Amino acid sequence: MVVLLIVIYLAFISMGLPSSILGAIWPVAHLDLGATIKQVGTIFMVVQISIVAATLSGNRLINRFSNNKMVMFGLFLISVSLIGYSFSPNYLVIMLFSIPLGFGIGSIDVSLTSYVSKNFQAKHVNWLQSFWGMGATIGPIIMSLFLANPGGWRTGYRLIAAIQVLVLIIIASTLSLWKNNDLNKVKEKIEQFDSKPKIPLFKTPFLTIAVISFFLYIAVEHTTGLWASSYLVGHQGFDEVLAARTVSLFYIGITTGRILAGFLSIKIKGRNLIRVGQGLIFIGILLMFVNSIQAIAILSILIIGLGCAPIFPTMLHESKHRFGTNNLQAIIGLQLSIAYMASIIMQPLFGQIQQMFGLQILPIFILVALIGTTIFAEKVNYHVYYKKQHNKFKGESKWLDI
């Protein structure tokens, strides 16, 4: 079991490696490719849309090929894509290889997240996401070793592709561990009636409410991560270097917070861990309104990162408590696709809003999203936990009951 978890964590680190390097190399790479700085946004969109396609189709593919084979397939696609990136003569070829890159990332994400959520305790879901953060941190560091040389970014892509192949070989050599994993040995109590007949995914009671809550949470996390630096420079008066370092604290807070959340989840129920995270985000947002003290502004970004840390993985893990295991793979795939769609939709939306009202609107925007995600999360908690515990849960069949 321990060896299997190590392999799973290694695969998630590997998935994180290419997730953050495009922005790091683009100021150099776009010159080699004859592209403009702005065209990186189009590449990002292609990758994200491909990830959504993979997560939405993940349940069907996993049922046909199994989780471990889907992970191997994802690693293969990422390897091919990165090699393709490294030999790309122009921007259009990069665009072409962005499709299998996104599909590979999405395949690994939905396969491993659903597998760990179903078969392991909540702490491992938190740690799984923290290992993605480690990979996303290591990727730009690897690329930085090559950027000083002409065309060095291409060598960096080939090295990261080689790492993907190595991890693929490791997973292929441990297939028996996946097959022998006894699901009945999981000691975590599942608070849902799995004996009920399987129902169509979109008729799952209160699933829509949970998905809306998830969407709004992603708006909080991704909007903060993408726009905090501009907010600190344009509204708080930070210089660019200090703003960039401050935003790095946001991601450090998420990564370290998820490691800590893994330990806390042993004693704290998932829904309460989500509430702790929401409370920390609220405190961080309030501190953002203090304009005159740089130290408080820096602290606010770190606290928001710590607050974000447990929410994403815990919401995923709570799916089996809220909805049972019958449709778990499909539900997690839907949630992951919603996460990527939220990033695609909400970032341009905030870009338009800040053009109208200025960057000072950022804390108000994420506060509204936080209030929304909290309201919908508590509605799910009421129906799935409290109402059921008082024998009032009637198994409502409506997809949308708000």
Secondary structure by P-SEA (a helix, b strand, c coil): caaaaaaaaaaaaaaaccccccccccccccccccccccaaaaaaaaaaaaaaaaaaaaaaaaaaccaaaaaaaaaaaaaaaaaaaaacccaaaaaaaaaaaaaaaaaaaaaaaaaaaacccaaaaaaaaaaaaaaaaaaaaaaaacccccaaaaaaaaaaaaaaaaaaaaaaacaaaaaacccccccccccccccccccccccccaaaaaaaaaaaaaaaaaaaaccaaaaaaacccccaaaaaaaaaaaaaaaaaaaaaaaaaaacccaaaaaaaaaaaaaaaaaaaaccccaaaaaaaaaaaaaaacccaaaaaaaccccccccaaaaaaaaaaaaaaaaaacaaaaaaaaaaaccccaaaaaaaaaaaaaaaaaaaaaaaacccccccccccccccccc
